[in-house]
């Protein structure tokens, strides 16, 4: 009986070492909150009604931050307008476009209360859109639906960057 228990223990320890060595990590809910500076944060944005900016604001609040006015802010987050570029990736046999690659980019700058720059980064995300045989072009509804998903992803990447401060 002791040999089975000892063998199981050794096997369990070996599997743990193998899993740790290959980079496996248990995933759970992120507990990374924003630093205390974000309790009084100012969002300097050019388009307040844009879904991306609203998503960033929501994520800051959900992760322990609060949005305030510029005069009482301990930290300022400047978000440039989202730039979208696209290109065709694949053409079907009948010379119609069947796959597009959309690149979304935003510049994020972070300033302290004295307007000294703490950091700046360009956050990007890519969305590939494939058309099926029934689609000839991308319609507005389809593009808008995909853009909302991309803005959420871009906002999450922005939050991860802000968590480094």
N, C-alpha and C positions, 0 to 999 in steps of 0.2 A: 504494500500500500504506500509506503514512504517513497519508493522509486517512482511511482506514477505521479505523486504530488510534486516531487523534486523535478521530474521530467517536465511536467506541466508548467511549473514555475520558470524553469530555464527556457522552455519554448516560448512562454509569454514574454519574458524579458527580451529574448532574441527578436521576436516580432515587433516589439515596441522600438527597439533600436533600429531595425530595418525601416519601419515607418517614419521615424524621426529623421533618419538619414536620407530618405528620398524626398523630403520636403513636405510630407503630409502634415496638415494641420487641421484640427477640428474647426469647423465653421460654426459660428453662432451669431447672435445679434452683436453688432458693433457697439462697444462701450466707450469708444473714443469720443469724448465730448470736446467741444471747443474750449479754448483757454478762457480764463476769467475776463480777459480783455474784451471778448466778444459779448459780454453782458451789456456793454454800451457800444454798439457798433453802428456805423453809418454806412449805408449802401449808396455809393455814388454811381448812378446808372443813367443812361440816356433815354431808355424806353421803359417806363414804369408798368405799362400794361402787357408787356411781352411775357409769354408763358415761362421762358427760361428764367427771367429775373424774379418772377413770382415764386418759382420753384426754389431758387437759391435762397430767397428770403425765408420761405417756409422751412427749409433745411437748417438754416442758421438758428431759427427759433426753436425747432425741434431738438437741436443738439446743444441747448443750454445758452444760446445767445439771445440778444434782444436788439431790436432796431430802434435807434434814437436819432435825434437831430444832429447835425454836423458839429454844433458848438459844444455839446456835452459828450461827444464820442471819444472813447479811448483808442479806438481803432477804426480806420476807414478802409472799406473794400471798394475798389474802383473796377467796374466791369465794363469793358468795351462792348460795342454792338457785336452781335454774333455775325461772323462772316461765313457765308456758305458758297462753296465752290463744288462743281460737279463735272464729271467727265463720263463718257461712254466707255464701258469696259468690254462689252461683247456685242457682236452683231449676229443675228440669226441668218439662216440660209437665204431668206428672201430679202436680205439687206435692210431689215428693220432692226432698230435698237432693241436689245432684250435685257441688258443689264447696265445699270448706272451706279456710279460710286459718288456719294455725297460726302464732302468733308465739311465739318462744322468746327469753327475756331473762335475762341474768345480769349482776350487778354485780361488777366486778373492781376491787379496791383494792390498791395497792402501797405498802408501808411499808419504810423503811430499818431498819438495826439499832437505831436509837434510837426506833423506832416513830413517826417523822415521816412523814406521808403524802407520797409522791412523785407520786401521781396516782390518779385513779379514773375509771372509764368504764363505761357500760352497753353491753354487747355484745348485739346482737340478730341474729336470723336469722328468715326467714319461709319456710314450706313450704306450698305449695298442694297439696291432695290432691283429685283428681278421681275420682269414681266412674263406672264404666262402667254400661251398661244392666243388667247382671246383678247388680250390687251395690245393695243397698237401704240399708245403713248401713256404716260403717267398723267392721271387726272388730278385735279386740285384736291379732291377729298382724300385720295390715297396718299398724296404727298403730305397733306396736313396731319393725317393720322400718324404717319411715320415721323414727322417733325416733332410731335408732342413726345413721343418715346425717346427721341434723340435728345431733346431739351432736358428730360429727366435724367438721362445718362450723363449729359454734360454738367448738369447741376451737381450730381453726386461726385463727379470728378473734381469739381470746383470745391466742394465741401472737404474732400480728402486733402486737397492742397491747403485749405484754410486750417485744418487740424494740425498742421505742422507749426503753427505760430503759438 
